[in-house]
Amino acid sequence: MQAQAAKSWRRGGQRPPGSGGLGRAIRYLGKHRRSVALAYGALIIATLAQLLVPQLVQNMINSVTQGTIASQILGLPPFLQGIAADTAGFTVEQLQGIQVNAESWLIGATLIIVIVAFSRAVFSFVQSYMAEKTSQGIAFDFRNEIFAKIQRLSFSYHDQNQTGQLMIRATDDVEKLRMFIAQGLILAAQAFLLLIATLIILVLTNWRLTLVVLPILPIALIIFMVFGAAVQPLFVEIQIRLSRLNTILQENMAGIKVVKAFARERHERQRFDAATDDLYTQGLRVARTFSFLFPVIFLIAQVGQAALLYFSGQQILGGTLTLGDYQAFSLYVIYVFFPLGQLGFIISLMAQASASATRIFEILDAKSEVNDKPDATVLPEIQGHVAFNNVTFRYFGSGDPVLKDVSFEAHPGQTIALLGGTGSGKTTIINLIPRFYDASEGAVLIDGYDVRDVTLDSLRSRIGIVLQETNLFSGTIRDNIAFGRSDATDDEVIEAAQAAAAHDFIMSFPQGYDTPVGERGSTLSGGQKQRIAIARALLMNPHILILDDSTSSVDLQTEAKIQKALDHLMEGRTSFVIAQRITTVLNADMILVLDKGQVVATGKHAELMETSPIYAEIYHSQLVGDAEAGEPVPTEEA
């Protein structure tokens, strides 16, 4: 499905979401120029210090070798010293100077190596710390951007994407990308700098021996390019399987009560085991690939070292290469093979980061179906006149319509009740008012303003909503009631709670309004959570109130309290009520009866009892349920 989507983007001349992910992620370094400059500046200095070490070692070995030669020749009888010195390429005076200064040269070279090593350690620390700081900053940027984008994306996007998938992208995928920027990118820069500088030094030092080493490089690079292309899809699959695992874990943690209630622990363990096994299998597939890669690289390096040993040995025997020169050259050759060895680790990090970057940018590039228009205006204070003009709606823009040619008007202060069977379109209607979705055809108007022509923030700030599924956030009861108005005073919070019939049970807790609600309100009953959600909506003092089956989880006595409070608070507000209990809608100013996405009847209770068979059927079936529950059956005159 993703491949087909990418093809359609290419046909449209546009870049598929997430394309060029790693390159785009690296460009985020531009936001952290100071730390990047310090990291890579320190890297250059540390690398240059590293390149000095072989030369210093060469000087030490040559000093020791020359000192040894000088001691041996000067220990000969005087008449043989001149001949031996000439054979060694020195004069007797030079050998005497070497013998006198050998120890001081050795001490000096040792001190210089220590100073260089200390300097390299300091700059390596700076490079490592600043690289880590840069990577943490970029991870911070990505996590904030992902979260902000997820907040802005329309409901249709969340309908099509699992929560676990989104969580993995904001956590594990960002961490994979951060690791590459903190380590892989630095190692790649270090390897490139060390390789190029070392090759230049080798050519200038001994070009014949350099020709022995040079053929190894293109062979190694070709192998790495092949492996890089092979392992990236493997890492993509790992992230996909990890997302599946996280989705199962997230669903089970959220629904643990349902799992236990239906005794499905064994089944869920089997699901989790299967997902874990899939991830384990894919991990082994990657491990097998890299288990083959590293021995190949070491084999190439060993072959190169064997060839170097042979040809350098010939030069030593021929007298064209000193032991110190050989030692320096061999150390520089290690600097060639060392980056090659690092390339395996670099490619591993890069492949993982590339796969993760693509998945991250798929979110950041996602198009929200509900956005502010460029010329959107702020919705001013409203009276609450709501009109649906020939509204048709299809989920995801295709398929059978959920709403078909729906038209009605709600005047300011009216209470509109929505009735109908499951799938009749009740929830869809209330979702179109705050523009959770956009109408496929027709228009939704508030005080004459098309909701698509005003900003989302100004629109939704005029609307109070209590959804069918009550969601509370970790924190206190006060925090949850004041969720939409963090500046609300304690008196305002209490007033909203009293109106929602929540104040009494809140005060029954030892900590009152400071009582923690637990994760998703786990410490509260369903009715208590729903009353807090109602108080949260009422605190907004909305001009339009939407109650989506808002009293479904409360007992009859509590429902009566809430309904009485709502009757008072809905005065002067346009209210839309979805309720399964018909007693909550008997006094509505207008009842919309929906069936299969169409409004099949409108009117008040008494009128609909006479004119709408569907309404009468719903009413009488509800009465039977109420009677069985022991609820007083209202008369038709009510």
N, C-alpha and C positions, 0 to 999 in steps of 0.2 A: 504493500500500500504506500509506503514511504517512497519507493522507487517510482511508482506511478505519479505521485505528487511532484517529485523532483522533475520528471519529464514534462509534466504540464507547465511547471514554472519556466522551464527552458523554452518550451514552445511559445510561451508568452513573452519571451525576451527578458525575463526577470531572474534574479538569483534565487535558488531554492533556499528555504529557511535553514540556517546553520551552515551553509556552504562556506568554504575557506575559513573554517572555524579557528584553527590554530594560528594562522597568520593574523586574523582579526584580534585574537586574544593577545598576541604578542604586542600588537599596537597599543594595548592598554598601558604598556610601559611608559608611554608618553605622558601619562598622568602622574608619574612618579619620577620625574626627571632627576631630581637631586639625589635620591637614594640610588637610582640606576647609575648615575655618573660616578658616585662614590664606589659602588660595587664593582663596576667594570674598570674604573681607574685603579682601584686597589688590585684587581685581578691582573692588569697589565704589569704593574710594579712587581707583584709577587711572581709572575711568570718570568719577567726579566731577571729577577734575583735567582730564580731556579736555573735559568740558562747560564748564569755565571759559575755555578757550582762545578760543572765538568772542567771548565778552564782553570779554576783554582786547584782542583784535584790534579790536573795535568801538571801545574806548576810545582805542587808538592812532590809528586812522584819524580818529576825531572830533577828537583832539588836533591831528593834523597839519592836518586840514581847517580847524579853527577858528584855528590858528596862521597858516595861509596867508591866511585871510580877514582876520585882525587885521593882518597885515603889509601887505596890500593897502590896507585902509581907512585905517590910520594913515599910510600913505605919501601919502594925498591931502592937498590943501590943508586947513588947519584948518577953514575955513568949510564944507567939504563932508563932513568926518569925521562930524559929528553926524547929518547926513541919511543917509549910507551906513550908519552903525552902527545907526540906528533901522530902516532897511530890512532889515538882516541880523538884527534881533532882539536887538541888544546895545546897551549904552551904551559910550561911549568909554572910561570907566574900566574896564569889564569887558574890553574889547579890549586895553587896556594890560596888565591883569593876565594875560590869556591869552598875550600876546606875551612877557612876562617869564618865565612858567612853562612855556611850551610845550615847551622842550627838556628841562627836568627831568621833566615829565610823560611825555615820550617815553622818556627813559632809565628812569624808574621802571616804566613799562608793559613795556618790554623785559626788565628784570631780573625782573619778576614772571613773564613768560612763560617765561624760562629756568628760574626756580625751579620753576614748575609742571611744565615739561617734565622736569626732573631728578627731581622727586618721582614723576611718572607713570612714568618709566623704572624707578626703584627698585621701585615697587609692581608694575609689570608683570613685572619679573624675579621678585619673590616669588611673584606669581600663577602665572607660567609654571612656575617650579621646583616649587612645592607641588602644582600640578595634575599635573605629570609624576610627582612622588613618589607622589601618590595613585593615579594610573593604574598605576604599576609595582607598588604594593602590592596593588591589586585583581587585576592579572594574576598576581601571586605567589599570591594566595588561590585564584584559579580553577584555575591549573595544579596546585596541590597537591590541591585538592578533586577535580579530574578524575582525577589519578593515583591518589589514594586510592580513589576510587569504582571505577575500572577494576580495581584490585587486589581489591576486595571483590566485584565482580560474578561471578556463577557462570559455569561453563564454557559453559553453554547460551547466554549472552549473547555470548561470544566466538566461539562456533560460528556465530552469525548475523551478525557484524559484522567487516568487514575491518580489518586492522591499520592500513592506510594511512588509512582514514576516521577512526579514533580518533586517530591522530597529528596529522592536520590540525586536529582540533577542539582539541587541547591546545596547538597552536602557532599556526597562522595565524588560527583563529577567535578565540582569546584576544587575539591582537595587534590584530585588527580592533576588538574591543570596547575594548581599552585605548586605542587611538587616539581613539575617540569620547569616552571619558571624559577623556582628556588634552586634547583639542582641541575636538571637536564640542560637548561639554556646556558647556565654558567659553565657547566662542563663542556658543552659544545663550543662556546666561545674560547675557553681555555685550550681545548684540544686543537681548534683551528689555529689559534695564535702560536701555540707551542709547536705544532707541526710545521707551519710555514717558516717560523723563525729558525727552527732546528734544521730544516732542509737547506736554508740559505747558509747557515754556519757550516753544515757538512760539505756543501759544494765548495765553499771558500777554503775549507780545511783540507779536504782530500776528495777531489771530484771522482777519482777512479773507484774508491770504495763506495762513494755515494751511488754510483751507477749499479752497484750490487744490490743496494737496498731499494732503490726507486721502483723497480717493477712490482714490488709487493703492494704498493699503495693502491693502484687502480684495481688490482684483484680484490683487495679487502673492501674497497668502496663499493664495487659491484655486488659483492656478497651482502653487504649491509643494505644496499638499496633493495635487493630482492627480498631480504628478510623484513625490511621495513614495510614493504608493500604487502607481505604475507601476514604479518602479525596485527596490523591495524584492524582488519575486520574481526580478528579473534577478540581483540579488546572491546570492540563495539558490542559483540555478542555477550561478553562478560558483563558489561554495564546493563544490557537488556535483561539478562538473567538475574542480576543483582536487583534490578527494579522489580521484577516479578516476586522475588523473595521478600523484598521490603513491603510490597503491596499486601502479600498474605499476612505478614507480621502486623502491619498497620490495621488491616481489617479485623484481625483476631483480637488485638488489644482494644479496639473500639467496640467490638461486639462480643466481648468475653462472656457477658451474662447470657447472651443468646446461645453461644456455643455450649455453655454448661447446662443451660435449661433444656436443650435438646440432646444432651449427652453425645455431642459430636467431637469430643476431644480427640478420640483416636483418628477419626476421619481428617481433622484439621492437622494432626501430627503427620499423617500420611501425605497430605498436600504440601506441608512445609518440608518434609523429608525429600519429596520429589523435586521441589524447587532447589533445595540445598544440593541434591545429587546432580542436578543439571549444572549448577554453578561450579561444583567440584570437578565435574567432567571437563567443563570448558577451561577451568584453571589448569588442569593437567595437560590439556591440549597446548596451551600456551607454554607451560613448563617444558614439554617435550621439544617444542620449537627452539626455545632458548638453550635447552640442554645440548642441542645439536650445534647451535651457533657458536657458543663460547669455545668448545674444543676445536672447531674449525679455525677460529681466530688465533688461538694459541698455537695450533699446528703451523699456520702461516708464519707467525712470529718466530717459532723455533727454526723453521727452514731458513728464514732470513738471517737469523743469528748464526746458524751453521755455515751459511755461505759467507757471511762477514768474517767469521773466525778463520776460515780457510784462506781467503784472499788477504786479510790483514796479516796473517801468519807469514804468508809469502813475502809481504813487504817488510816485515820485521827481520826475516832471515836475509833479505836483500839489503838491509841497512838503510832503507828509505823511510822507515817508520820507527820512532822510539816507543818504548814501553809506555811512557806518559802520554804520548800522542794517541797511542792505541786505546789507552784507558779512557781518555777524554772522548774519543770518537765513539767508543762502545757505549759510554753514558749518553751521548747525544742520540745514538741509535735507539736506546731505550726510550728516549723522549719521543721518538717516532712511533715505536710500538705501543707505548703507554696510551696515547690518544686512541689508537686502534682498539686496544682493549676496552677503553671507556665507551667506545661507540656502541657496544652491545647494551650497556646500561642506558646510554643516552637514547638509543632507538626504542628500548622498552618504555622509558618515560615518555618519549615523544609520541609513540603509538597510542599509549593510554590517554595522554593529554589531547591528542588530535581527535580521538573518538569522543572524549568528554566535551571538548570545545564544541564539536558539531552538535551534540545534544543540548548544550547550554544555549547556543545561538538559535536552536530550533524554538526555544521558548522566547528568547529576546526578539526574534524576528516574527513571531506569531502575530497575526493580524486579528485584532479584536473587532467583532462584528458590531459592537456598540461603542461608538466614540463621540466625543464632542465634534461638531462641525467646526471648520476654521472660523466661521462667522457666527458661532453659537452665542446667544445672548443669555444674560442672567435672568432667571425667572423671577419677576417681582413678587411682592406680596399678593396672594391669590384669595379669591373668594371660595374656591372649591368646586367650580363647575367642570364636570368631566364628561366628555363626549367621545363615543366610539363611532367613527364614520366608515361603514362598510369594511370592517377590519377582517382580514384573512391572515392566518399565521401558519407557517410550516416550520418545523424544527429542522435546522441545518439547511434551510432554503430549498428542500426537496421533499418528495414523498407526499402522502395524503395530508391535506390541511387539518390542523388540530382545531382551528376556528375557521368558520366559513361565513363571510359576509355579515359580521356581527355589528349591529348598530343600536345604540341606546344613549340616553342622556341622564346624567345625575346632577341635579341642581344643588347649589350650596346648602349644606345642613341636612341633606337627605341621607337616610340610611338605606343602602342597597344590599339586599340579600341575594346570594347566588346559590341556587339549588340545582342538583342534577346528580346523576350516577357517576361512578368512577370513570374517568376519561372523557367526561362531557365537556371539559374546557374551563371549569371554574378557576382553577389555579392559574391557568394560562392568562386569563383576563386580568387577574390582579398582578401578574408578572409584567404585563405590558404597560401598566400605569406608571410604575417607577422606572420603566425602561430597562428591565433586566434583559428583555429581548426587544427587538424591533419588529413591528408589524410587517409581514411580507407584502401586504396590499392594504390600502386604506390608511387611516390616520387616527391617532389617539390625541385628543385635545384637552388641555387644562386651561380654563379661562380663555379659550380661543387660541392658545399657543400650542402648536404642534410640539409634542415632547421631544422630537428629534431636532428641533431648532433651538433648544435651550441647553445650558450646561447641565451635566449630570449631577454635579454637587448641589447646584441651586434647586434642581428638580427634587432630588431625594431628601433634601433638608426640609422640604415642605410636606413630606409624607411620613407618617408613623406606621410601622409594620410589625405585626406579630405573626411570624411564620408558623406553619403547621409543625415543623420540626424545631423544637426549642434548642437554641445553642447558647450556652453560657461559657464565659471565659474564666481561666484560672485567676483568682483574685478574691476580693470580698464581695459581699452582696451589694454594698454601696457602689463599688467599682462597676458592677454589672448594670445596675439601674442607671448610673450616670454615663454609660458607655457612649451614648450619642451626644452627651453634653458634659464634658469633663469639668466645666466651670460651674456646674449646678451647686447650689448651696445645700446644706444638710436639710434644711426645712423643705426645699423643693423636692429632694429625694424622698423624704418621708411623706410628703403630700401625694406624690405619684404612687408610692407603695400603698398608702391608705386607699386611694382610688381604685387600685387593683386588688384590694382585699388581701394584701400581702403583709401589712404592717404588724398584725397580731402575731403571726407565726414567726416573723423575723425577730420580734422582741422576746419570743419564747426561748431563743438561743442565748446562751450565756454571753456571747460577744455581740449580740444584736446585729447591727448593720456592718460590723467589722468581721462577721463570720466568714471564713473562707468557704468557697462553694465547691472546692475540689475540681478535678479534671472533668470538663464538660458538665459541671454541676452534679457530680456523682453523689454528693452528700445530701442532695435535696430530692424530694419526691417529684414525680412528673407534674402534679398540680402546683407544687411550690415553684418549680422552674418556670411553669407557664405564667404564673402570676408575676414573677419577677420580669419576664419578657414583656408582659403587658405594661408593667410600670415603666420599663425602659422606653417603650414606645410613647407612653403618655407624657413622660418628662420632656419629650421633644416639642410638646404643645403643637401638634401637627394640624395643618388645615385639611389634610386628607388622611383618614385612618383606614388601614387595611388589617382586618382580623381574619387570618386563614385558619378556620376551625380552632379558634383561640381558647375555647373552653372545653376541648375534647378530653382533657386529662384531669378534670376536677370533678368533685362530687357535686350532687345536686344542690346542696346547701351553699357550697362555695360558688357554684355557678350563679346562683341567684344573687349572691353578694356582688359578684363581678358584673353581672348583667345590670344590676341596679346602678352601680357606679358608672358603667359604660353609658347607660341611658342618659345620665346627667352630663358626662363628659363629652358625649357625641353631639350635644346641642351646639349648633353653629358650625359643625364640621361635616364634611362629606365622608360617609363611612361605608366601606365595603366589607360585608361579613360573609364568610363561608362557614357553615355549621352543619354538622350531621344531625343535631337535635333541632327539630322544627320549632320547638318552643322559643328558641332564641331569635327567630325571624318573623314571628307572628305580627309584631308591631312595626315591621320595616315599612318605610315609605314606598318602596318598590321592590318587588321580587322578580328576579330574572330566572326563568326555568330553562336550563340548557340540556340539550340532548345531541350527542354526536357532533359537538362543536358548533351548534346553532342555537340561537335563542328561539325557543318554540313558544314561549308565553311570557308576558310581563303583566304586572299589576299587583294589587294588594291581596292579602290572604283570602278574604271573603269572595272577591271577584274571581280569583283563580280557582277556588273550590267549585265554582259554577261553570267555568269556561275551559279549564285545562285538565284533561284526564291524567296527564303525566304528573301534574302537581298533586292531584287528588290521590293518586297511587302512592306517591312519596309520602304524603301526609298520613295516610291511613297505615302504611307499613311502619312509619315512625311511631305512630300512636301505639301500635301493638308492642314495639320495643319498649316504649316508655311505660306501658302498663306492666309489662313483665319486670321492669326495673323498679316498679313501685312508684313511678313519678305520677303526680296528678295529671290527668288528661284534660287539656284545655278544651273549652267548648268552642264551636266554630264562631260564636259571636265574639270571642276574645280577639 
